[in-house]
Amino acid sequence: MTTTDTDRTPEDEFGAPLDMLLVNSTKSFASRMMPNAAWARMAQSLAGKPVTVAERGAGLVKELGLIAAGKSQRAPKKGDFRFSDPAWKENPLLRRVEQAYLAASDTADQLYEDAELDWKDAEKMRFVLDNAIEGLSPTNSPLLNPLGWKALIDTGGLSALRGAKNFARDMASTPRIPSMIDPDAYTVGETLATTKGTVVLRTRMFELIHYAPQTKQVREVPILLVPPVINKFYIMDIAPGRSLIEYYVKGGQQVFAISWRNPSARHRDWGFDEYGESIVKALDALEVITGADKANIFATCSGGILTSMMISHLFATGHGDRIAGLTLGVTVLDQSHAGLGSALASERGAEAAIRSSASKGYLDGAAMAEMFAWLRPTDLVWRYWVNNYIQGKSPSPFDVLFWNADTTRMSANLHKDMVTMGLHNTLVTPGEQMMMGTPVDLSKVECDAYVLGGISDHICPWQATERSAALLGSKNNTYVLSTAGHIAALVNPPGNPKSSFRTGPVLQDQTPEEWFEAAEKQAGSWWPHHLAWLNERNGAEIDAPTQLGAPGYEPLAPAPGTFVHEK
């Protein structure tokens, strides 16, 4: 079964850094491109297929002959907008340059497929080839790209000066990639993260935000949002009309959200246990504030990993009834074949990454942002290379990009815990991982579960999130697959006519592909579907509270709080 990405939105291109790539975030881009054993195995495989290689070479030579004679019909694939300027078609020289590049790129892709590498080598070489092929595109050359020449003429040469200034600015600090957003394009709390609420608890690790009801009645059981430990929490409250928090509040939910502190070197000792204990503290606060003895939890990405382990601890200690339901968004618990991050991880690389973060006390978010940019070079690097440097323009404002650039650090101990867990895939086998003094056994997590994936997610492949859902012991375990990527799977408000999702129960012996074929497809956003799921588990309707917080949890600061502003 093959899935396609035909309805890609801008959000699809920009994902929050997934913690399973933490090993490679400590390496430079150049070191990741250097020849290694995967190169040797690919060369050895192709050397064993001389006839195939010769046929590919002869095919390329023949095609180049047709291109030189002006008889080739080769054209960019649908959705490749690099060559959209009419000059690439109408100028004979540029047309031949474009076609020669496309022919060579296709040949390289064919040889990659011919090599028939195992999945780890295939992921490593795909990274190298993608960056080499995309980097060599003639659209990236200021001497060839017609957009650059047109900008030069239109601005009387100022575009070249602006491009040089943009390049110098971007290369002066990490991550050394073209800027995707103007740092002053938005203001958190004014144009982003604007849903009304207040901080009702502040610890050394997090702030807990209680959002103001917007309905006369609310559900008696609250919902707690647990964000990733990298990137700020406000992707769930990105902007009015596109905010999931706003949607839940307007839907009559009592909504609380954790905002993690941006750790510095002095917080190097924060690890799995400390983050798990923090989520429990937040649940304690919800119980006092709302009077409910249980809560729903919605956790995303790395926050989902921590929350799953914490709930395993609750069930192991006899407190699993505190969880009314668990929602996991784009969360990978089973790291086997989980994409490039899993493929690149190794004992030696992991040890080097852990030493690197230990020496600083943290892993820098800028390093992870750079790593993820090179995972999607056309969309996250070269698009902005052309815009910022060749055309001398400023990037267009886009709220998700602003959030994506608002990176945070990861404490050294948590980095070590995450890398070790991912490398050895410890959550798959009961008892191999510990949380707060108890062995983690996800099969004992018996609360109802709602697990969300994105069909074009390049960070948390949907197959891995579906496999992860199967690890949970819930008898009512629903998997939902959205037609979107890592971020658009979350920022997916109703109203987009292209949106749809599939939903179905998770069966233990079912492959992701079998689930896909059996799942029911529905039009629209999954948000209303999830709200209905929550309402079935969030108790009766009660009068909305007239004040936020409670004795001992008095308001401290208006939402989105103070930790969200820490750099």
Secondary structure as UniProt FT lines:
FT   TURN            6..7
FT   HELIX           10..13
FT   HELIX           19..21
FT   TURN            22..23
FT   HELIX           24..26
FT   HELIX           29..33
FT   HELIX           37..47
FT   HELIX           50..68
FT   TURN            69..70
FT   TURN            78..79
FT   TURN            82..83
FT   HELIX           87..90
FT   HELIX           92..115
FT   HELIX           119..135
FT   HELIX           138..140
FT   TURN            142..144
FT   HELIX           146..154
FT   TURN            155..157
FT   HELIX           158..171
FT   TURN            183..184
FT   TURN            189..191
FT   STRAND          197..202
FT   STRAND          206..211
FT   STRAND          217..219
FT   STRAND          223..226
FT   HELIX           233..237
FT   TURN            240..241
FT   HELIX           244..250
FT   TURN            251..252
FT   STRAND          255..260
FT   HELIX           265..267
FT   TURN            268..269
FT   HELIX           272..290
FT   STRAND          295..300
FT   HELIX           301..316
FT   TURN            317..318
FT   HELIX           320..322
FT   STRAND          323..329
FT   TURN            336..337
FT   HELIX           340..344
FT   HELIX           347..360
FT   STRAND          362..363
FT   HELIX           365..375
FT   HELIX           378..382
FT   HELIX           383..384
FT   HELIX           385..390
FT   HELIX           399..405
FT   STRAND          410..411
FT   HELIX           412..424
FT   TURN            425..427
FT   TURN            430..431
FT   STRAND          434..435
FT   TURN            436..437
FT   STRAND          438..439
FT   HELIX           442..444
FT   STRAND          449..454
FT   TURN            455..456
FT   HELIX           462..469
FT   TURN            470..471
FT   STRAND          477..482
FT   TURN            486..490
FT   TURN            494..495
FT   TURN            497..498
FT   STRAND          500..505
FT   TURN            508..509
FT   HELIX           512..518
FT   STRAND          520..523
FT   HELIX           527..535
FT   TURN            536..537
FT   STRAND          541..543
FT   TURN            551..552
FT   STRAND          557..558
FT   TURN            559..560
FT   HELIX           563..565
//
